[in-house]
């Protein structure tokens, strides 16, 4: 195995190694952070993580394991040596010039891994042991991203420092408070307040990636909700984006 040279993302988790490792090996736990949801999530997760990946199991006493795929994507879980539980999950990939997913500006697979690992960190940090439901909105490229962000009240989020307060003003006039959880070159995440917080991830697609204007993809993940709460969240999401959407249990 040749280790992919480029680090795409690395996140620290406030859990011991065994818990972190289980979250990349057990399909039920992978559901809580990986993917955009949908009816094929079960088969997709099993195929990718259990069938397609080569696995290096941790040696006794050594908190280190990894998954490696035929395209040289490499996911590593490493336990920390400290008095408090801590682990690190890192994804490495080949140089962008070698990847078909790179359009010269943005790599779609890179961005997916960035989203998913931030969702992993959020899930185990704030909602360990809880199931996830996700709502998605995929931009069509029919309007400029700035207009979409303005319509959703998200246009000012890029100027907020990490941990800073964000006020999301929905089209129906309601306001959702939150804090900026992470910010990357082509996406950012907002922790929305209420019941331990939910995570809103906004991906920005430049015109080169989605002609002619670029686009915005958005995913909202909530954990530990019952059926009535999920339906209420679905109604709010539909009102926000002015389009019917279904809750996707991830």
C-alpha positions in Angstrom: 0.0 0.0 0.0 1.2 3.5 -1.0 0.0 6.2 1.4 -1.8 9.0 -0.4 0.4 12.1 0.0 -2.2 14.9 0.4 -4.1 15.5 3.6 -7.6 16.6 2.8 -8.9 17.0 6.4 -8.1 15.9 9.9 -10.5 16.2 12.9 -10.0 15.6 16.6 -12.7 13.7 18.4 -13.3 13.8 22.2 -13.7 10.0 22.4 -11.3 7.1 23.0 -9.9 5.2 20.1 -12.2 2.2 20.3 -15.3 4.5 19.9 -13.7 6.4 17.0 -12.8 3.2 15.2 -16.3 1.7 15.7 -17.6 4.8 13.9 -15.8 3.9 10.7 -16.5 0.1 10.9 -20.1 -0.3 12.2 -22.7 0.6 9.5 -25.2 1.8 12.1 -22.6 4.2 13.5 -21.4 5.3 10.0 -25.0 6.3 9.3 -24.7 9.0 11.9 -22.2 11.0 10.0 -21.5 9.7 6.5 -23.4 10.5 3.4 -26.2 12.8 2.2 -28.9 10.3 3.2 -31.4 8.5 0.9 -32.8 5.1 0.4 -29.6 3.6 -0.9 -27.6 4.6 2.2 -27.5 1.1 3.8 -26.2 -0.6 0.7 -23.8 2.2 -0.1 -22.2 2.3 3.3 -21.8 -1.5 3.4 -20.3 -1.5 -0.1 -17.9 1.3 0.6 -16.7 0.6 4.1 -17.1 -3.2 4.4 -16.5 -4.5 0.9 -14.5 -2.0 -1.1 -12.1 -0.9 1.6 -8.9 -2.7 2.6 -8.7 -2.6 6.4 -5.7 -2.5 8.6 -6.9 -3.6 12.0 -5.3 -2.1 15.1 -2.5 -4.1 16.6 -2.9 -5.1 20.3 -2.1 -2.1 22.5 -1.6 0.3 19.5 -4.5 2.6 18.9 -4.1 3.0 15.1 -6.1 1.6 12.2 -6.9 2.6 8.7 -9.1 2.0 5.6 -7.7 2.2 2.1 -9.5 2.2 -1.2 -8.5 1.3 -4.8 -8.5 5.0 -5.8 -5.9 5.6 -3.0 -8.3 7.4 -0.7 -7.0 6.7 2.8 -8.8 7.1 6.1 -6.8 6.8 9.3 -8.0 6.6 12.9 -5.3 7.3 15.6 -5.8 7.3 19.4 -4.3 10.1 21.4 -2.0 9.8 24.4 -3.5 12.0 27.0 -5.4 12.0 30.3 -8.7 12.7 28.5 -10.3 10.6 25.7 -9.1 11.8 22.3 -8.7 10.4 18.8 -7.9 11.9 15.4 -9.4 10.9 12.1 -7.6 11.9 8.9 -8.4 11.5 5.2 -5.6 11.6 2.6 -5.9 11.4 -1.1 -3.8 11.6 -4.2 -2.6 15.0 -5.6 -5.5 16.8 -7.3 -3.8 16.7 -10.8 -4.3 12.9 -10.8 -8.0 13.0 -9.9 -10.9 13.0 -12.3 -13.1 14.7 -9.7 -10.9 17.9 -9.8 -12.2 20.5 -12.2 -9.3 22.9 -11.7 -10.9 24.8 -8.9 -12.8 22.4 -6.7 -12.7 18.7 -6.0 -16.1 17.2 -5.3 -14.8 14.2 -3.5 -12.5 16.3 -1.3 -15.5 18.5 -0.4 -17.6 15.4 0.5 -14.9 14.1 2.8 -14.6 17.5 4.5 -18.4 17.6 5.1 -18.6 14.1 6.4 -15.7 14.3 8.8 -17.0 17.5 10.2 -20.4 15.7 10.7 -18.5 12.9 12.4 -16.8 15.3 14.8 -20.1 17.1 15.5 -22.0 13.8 16.0 -19.6 12.3 18.6 -18.9 15.6 20.3 -22.6 16.6 20.8 -24.8 13.7 20.1 -23.0 10.5 20.8 -25.3 7.5 20.7 -28.1 9.3 18.8 -29.5 8.6 15.3 -29.2 11.2 12.6 -31.8 12.6 10.1 -30.7 14.8 7.3 -32.4 17.3 5.0 -30.8 18.4 1.8 -31.1 21.1 -0.9 -29.0 20.7 -4.1 -28.4 23.9 -6.0 -29.3 23.8 -9.7 -27.0 26.6 -10.9 -30.0 28.5 -12.1 -29.2 31.5 -9.7 -25.9 32.9 -8.4 -24.9 31.4 -5.0 -24.9 34.9 -3.4 -28.6 35.3 -4.2 -29.4 31.9 -2.7 -27.4 32.7 0.5 -29.1 36.1 0.8 -32.5 34.5 0.4 -31.7 32.1 3.2 -30.2 34.7 5.4 -26.7 33.1 5.2 -24.8 35.7 3.2 -23.0 37.1 6.2 -21.8 33.8 7.7 -18.5 33.8 5.8 -17.4 37.0 7.6 -17.9 35.5 11.1 -14.9 34.1 13.1 -15.0 30.5 14.2 -17.3 30.3 17.2 -18.8 33.6 16.4 -22.6 34.2 16.5 -24.6 33.7 13.3 -28.2 34.9 12.8 -30.0 33.0 10.0 -33.1 34.8 8.8 -35.4 32.5 7.0 -37.7 33.6 4.1 -40.7 33.2 6.3 -39.3 35.9 8.6 -38.3 33.5 11.5 -34.8 33.7 12.9 -32.5 30.9 13.8 -29.4 31.6 16.0 -26.2 29.7 15.8 -22.4 29.7 15.9 -19.9 29.2 13.1 -18.7 25.6 13.6 -16.2 25.4 10.8 -15.1 27.2 7.7 -13.2 25.8 4.7 -12.4 27.2 1.2 -15.6 25.9 -0.4 -18.0 25.3 2.6 -18.9 26.2 6.1 -20.9 24.8 8.9 -23.2 26.4 11.4 -24.3 24.9 14.7 -27.9 26.0 15.1 -29.1 26.5 18.7 -31.8 24.3 20.3 -31.7 20.9 21.9 -28.0 20.5 21.9 -27.6 22.0 18.4 -28.0 20.7 14.9 -25.5 21.2 12.1 -26.2 23.1 8.9 -23.5 22.6 6.2 -23.3 24.9 3.2 -21.2 23.9 0.2 -20.3 26.7 -2.3 -19.8 25.5 -5.9 -18.0 28.1 -8.1 -19.1 28.6 -11.8 -16.3 26.3 -13.0 -17.9 23.5 -11.1 -21.6 24.3 -11.8 -22.0 26.5 -14.9 -23.1 29.2 -15.5 -23.4 30.9 -12.1 -22.2 28.3 -9.6 -24.5 26.8 -7.0 -25.1 26.1 -3.3 -25.7 22.7 -1.7 -27.0 22.6 1.8 -27.5 19.8 4.3 -29.1 20.1 7.7 -28.4 17.2 10.1 -30.3 16.7 13.4 -29.8 13.9 15.9 -32.1 12.3 18.5 -35.4 13.5 17.1 -38.7 11.7 17.5 -41.2 11.3 14.6 -43.2 14.5 15.5 -40.0 16.5 15.7 -38.8 15.2 12.4 -42.0 16.2 10.7 -41.8 19.6 12.3 -38.3 20.0 11.1 -39.3 18.8 7.6 -41.9 21.6 7.4 -39.5 24.2 8.5 -36.9 23.1 5.9 -39.5 23.0 3.1 -40.6 26.6 4.0 -37.0 27.7 4.2 -36.1 26.5 0.7 -39.5 26.9 -0.8 -39.5 23.3 -2.1 -40.9 20.1 -0.7 -38.3 17.9 0.9 -38.3 14.6 2.7 -36.5 13.7 5.9 -33.7 11.2 5.1 -32.7 9.0 8.0 -29.0 8.7 7.6 
